[in-house]
Amino acid sequence: MALGPRLDLRQSQSLVMTPQLQQAIKLLALSNLEIEAFVAGELEKNPLLDAGSAEDDRFTPTDGVDRQVEQPALSADIGEADTLIGQGLGEADSPLDVDHSAETFIDDGPGDRMAAQAIGTGAVGSGGGDMLPGHGGEAPDFDSFANPEPGLQEHLMEQAGSHLSGMDLLIATQLIGQIGEAGYLEANLLETAHALGVPLHDVERVLDVIQSFDPTGVGARSLSECLALQAKEADRYDPCMAKLLANLDLLARGALPQLRRICGVDEEDMADMIRELRGYDPKPGLRFGGERAAPVTPDLFVNPTKEGWAIEVNAATLPRLLVNRSYYVELSGGVQDKAAKSWLADCLASANWLVKALDQRQKTIIKVASEIVRQQEDFFHKGVAYLKPLTLKAVAEAIEMHESTVSRVTSNKYLSCPRGLYELKYFFTSGVAAADGDGAISAEAVKSHIKALIATEDPHAILSDDTLVDLLRAKGMDIARRTVAKYRESMGIGSSVQRRRQKALQGKAA
C-alpha cells in the first residue's frame, strides 16, 4: 500500500441538532411568562411576526351597502404557504389561527367572562387580551394604582429629619444606613464614631433617639435589646422582665424552674411574662419596605368535568402570534435586491417555524400533563395522602417520548386545580415500600401522614420517632426510623424533645 497524501470521498449518517431544533428544545423548558418575554424579543427582530388578531380582516363594511367581493378560486392543493404566496394570496394561509367558534374554552372566572363581553362588543385587543373603554385599548393594571410602600430606611429618615439636625442628623444618617431589613443595627458604634470624628457618647445619644422611632424595637443590637425596647414602650420593663430578657437562652431551652429562681417569681407571674413576650415582634423592620412577592401564575388549568378532567393551557399568559403574510406579499413585490430577498425569505421561514414550534410546545405540554393527571387521578379526587410514586421515565414511556423531554416540559410549570396550585415536579415522588409488600407509597403521602399524626398528638404524650414508625407501619407503610426523622426535619418539625418544650411553653403562656 502506497504511503502518501490522497483525497477520499465517504458517505456517513449522523444526527445533527440544527439551531432551530436547539431553540425548540429550549422553548419546552420555559414557563408561559418566559415565553411571553421571548416572543416580545422576536417581535422586535422579525417584521413578519404579528401579535395582533385577525379580527379586523374578517369584519365587512357596515355602511348599509351590500358588497360582493369576488374571491379567486383556490385549488385543492393550494394549502401550502409557498403556493399561496406565489399566487399573490399569502394572506389566505393561516393554518394555526384559532377558530374561536370551534374551540371549547374553560370559564376560569370573572376575567374570562369580561373577555367574552369585550369580544361581543368588538372591544378586542391586538394581542387577544381584554380591552376596556377609556383605558387606551388595554385592560387597566390595577396593581399599578397601589402606591409603593416606603422602605424601612426611608421611614426612619423621615423621622430623623423632624427630630434631628446638623451633626446629629449626619450621625443618624450613618446609623440608619447600617440598619438591616429586620430592624437591627449592624454597625459598631466605636468604629462609626472614629469614621465620623465625633465622640462615642454622641453616637450613643443619637442611637437612643433612633430607638425611639417607629417601629418600636428598631435600631436594637440584639434580640434581648429589641424586646426590651418594646417592653419599655408597653410599660412592662421591670427588674423581673429585665432578668428574663437577659436569659433568653434558658427560655429557649425550656428551663422554667431555673428562670423562676433567677427572676424571683412564681409560676403564674412567669407565665404572664412569657405571654407578654409572645406578643412582641422580634423583627420589627420587616413591616416596612421590601418588594411585593409576585404571585405564581399557573401554566395549566385542570378542572373536573362529567367526562373526566379538562386540561387547558393558560392562554392569558401566552401571546397570540401570527405570521403577517399580507405584509410579506407587499414587501416581496417591491424588493429587487438579492440580499433583501434572502433576508425577507429568512424572516418568513423564522416566523413560520416559531409559530409552529409554539404550537407544538403547547401540544407537548398538554400531552405530558394529561398523562400526569391520569397517573395521579386519586390525588385530584382524594388528596395528597393518595399521591402515588411516579418517575419521569414512567410518563415518558406512557406517551412515547424521551425522558429528557418530559423533564423539560415539567420544569418551571405550575398546574392549578381545585386542590390548589402545584408545580408539575411535585407529582414526581419516590416511593416507600408498603408493609404488606404490595406496591409502594409516595414519599409525599408519608409526609402527609407524619404531619397529621404530629398535629393531633397529645401535649402530655409527645410522639417519638419510634412511635411514629409503629403508627405508620400500622397504616401499611414500612419505613425506617431515620427516614421518619429525615421527613420530619424536611417539613420543619422539631424532635419530640423540642416539641415537648414548645408545648410546655405554650401551656404556660395560655
Order of alpha helices (4+ residues) and beta strands (2+ residues): alpha-alpha-beta-alpha-alpha-alpha-alpha-alpha-alpha-alpha-alpha-alpha-alpha-alpha-alpha-beta-beta-beta-alpha-alpha-alpha-alpha-alpha-beta-beta-beta-beta-alpha-alpha-alpha-alpha
